[in-house]
């Protein structure tokens, strides 16, 4: 596919580049712009001549906006055509305005109110046109509502025809065809109907005008007015136009109603995936052969696989003239910044015999598509400047069919081997209920029912995206039987590759064979020897550029990822130079990754790791001898064994010294000293506190005031170390390991640790110690709240939406495999002691219990109560749970 900047030709036939840009910005000019041929030297040159179907004078030019909205496009055409007609026909401004309104401009809109706004906009601009005379009576506008329907019976309706047989046929067709007009609007096509063969719509309009003016009966007069409107709409809908221009409606198939889907399945089969492409199809029907269709629409149809057949048909049967990539934020006055748009110029039908060669040795010149890329700027003025100044690229239309999936691209490198020849990129998994089946690995106890789950990463890191686990009991039988789940990607499980996150900049990480999420795709080589080369390519800027040349959608598809050119020999050489000893083995200093070694010294956050270890937490890499790790990571894992004795057995560590135990700060310092060995001193502690945004302060104040907030942020607001406090800066504050906080340990916390603190405050109060009374009251209130959680009466209960009532926890008996989000709720639901909504926690994790996405299957335990919604915000009383347990023969 050849692609090069348009080169100027000094011959009279060639347009200057400046003239070409000017004309490209004025799509209503019926001249030779955007038709090119190759000269003897292989350079693209604009072709001379006009299109066969363009009128010989502007008074015959018919322009249509089939989705005119408030009339923006029609107003733009008015302001463009009036000076042209003034110049070409020697008309006054008023005469030219009237002529353009009467003869050139036509508009359709499904919404009656928008038709009125469009009429007002046209009239206002006609009156305001310089030297046009201001306010005056204007010609009748060629505007109609394509969304009208008839509200009376068909027999009543057909009485308007009186004795006119053809009129009865027309009214009968109007009634039937327009019954769905409020839904279909401009998609209706009277030209394809039986009525169009025997009825001239202009005559029907005139006859209905007479019927409405001669009929004094208010009911029949109103019907005649509606009939006139329908006939006028039918006339415009069935006509052909030289220029069709609009901003089409955007609505993907998933949001179409059943009636619309059925209609599109019949009439617009290969373009039905989006209302935008359906309207492009309809606009081509509106256009005369080799007229011009100029529309603004999303550009994803130019490259997505689901539009392949539609692209192939248009590339085979229509003439492509210009593609302008507008990108995001292409609208100056409409809040549609999120749409990735393009301006497309097409002509219905192929032009045969119109091309010519500048040299006799060049025969059968290939059709060409002009292209301008203005997608870079994030504002409209920047895009407009690029449209005025960018070099126009020219591409072979027929060669676009040779691209993967017939994708329309400005680039030309598809003659080389594609990455798909060397690797596969399967789609990922979706359990149909991510909130139930996909957790962060630190949320549950070690269990054979959970599998490591590869996810996305935010930037290119050798080993990342390893935070999640997936519920996979009995070899995934639960998901294979679920019609809403997608068990995909198993062809690459257990193999190595490169995981690509399919959003934005397409960041990559190495893949080591796990199950993986739908939002990322592993590119796995057929031959493992090619993995280093594929990694070097996919982690380079060249890969991102190659993908974005064929797919500009925010989230690219997995199929796209391997449909880019890949020079395997070149990238093998790069890999040999960059990784002479092979790719790096698994290693991560990030404690949110399951391959993290667990040692504070080589950690991205030593203080957080040290606190977790003091609370008795261990990472998966420490407990899985078969996990593949680098030599350095395995050495650090071995070093963690010396730190295990410093971890607390019951997972309860009070920040002040309680019950004869050392304070939390002392215990954390002891572990850090053991971890750092000879490197540990006061300066090192100061350095770590500074890195934790606590410079110049103590470890104890960091533990009291900042640890939990930072812990929540680091661990994605699913904290596994909970800080419980009484609301006082110098009061009772304790860190607990969620994994060990069963009913027995909660009782130990209440009656042993907190009980000891209360007794000390009572003693201090009796001794007259300042603040003891306040601390005693705060501790007593905390005790009451903890007892509410222990008892578990609503609303301080745990509710798990995927479990029936008889399996719900009674009191504080959490199932850790239900995750942090649900089990932490009672601690945040009891009356606040500090931050609003945090309950008795030091800070409020960003956790919500509103409705989860998706719908439950009918077999779900709460399906009929919640009508399929996935509701978490629900409470059950102890009596309800106990009664359900007794009815099942269980123990309450």
Secondary structure, DSSP 8 states (H G I E B T S, - for coil): --EEE-----STTS--HHHHHHHHT-TT--SSTT-EEE-TTS-EEE--S--TTS-SSGGG--EEETT-TTTHHHHHHHHHHHHHHHHHH---HHHHHHHIIIIIEEEEES-HHHHHHHHHHHHHHHHHSTTS-SS------EEEETT----S-HHHHHGGGTT-HHHHHHHHHHHHHGGGHHHHGGG--GGGSSHHHH--HHHHHHHHHHHHHH---HHHHHHHHHHHHHHHHHHHHH--EEEEEEE----BGGG--HHHHHHHHHH-GGGTTBHHHHHHHHHHHHEEEEEEEEEEEESGGGT-GGGHHHHHHHHHHSEEEEEEEEESS--SSSS-TT--EEEEEEESS---S----SSTT--S---EEEEEE--S-SSHHHHHHHHHHS--EEEEHHHHTTSGGG---S---TTS-BGGGTEE----BB-S-HHHHEEEGGGS---TTEEEEE---SS--SS----EEEE-GGGGHHHHT-TT-B---GGGTT--EEEEE-BTT--EEEE-S-EEBTTEEEEEESSGGGHHHHHHHHTSHHHHHHHHHH--SSB--TTGGG-SB--HHHHHHHHHHH-TT-S--S----TTSTT----STT-S-HHHHHHHHHTT---HHHH-TTS---HHHHHHHHHHTTTGGGS-SSSEEESS--TT---HHHHHHHHHHHHHGGG-SHHHHHHHHHHTT-TTS-HHHHHHHTHHHHHHHHTTT--SEEEEE-S-TTS-EEEEEGGG--HHHHHHIIIIIHHHHHHHHHHHHHTT-TTHHHHHHHHHHHHHHHHHHHHT-TTSS---TTS-GGGS--SS---GGG-HHHHTHHHHHS--SSSTT-TTBSS--S---S-EEEE--TTSTTHHHHTTEE-------HHHHHHHHHHTT---
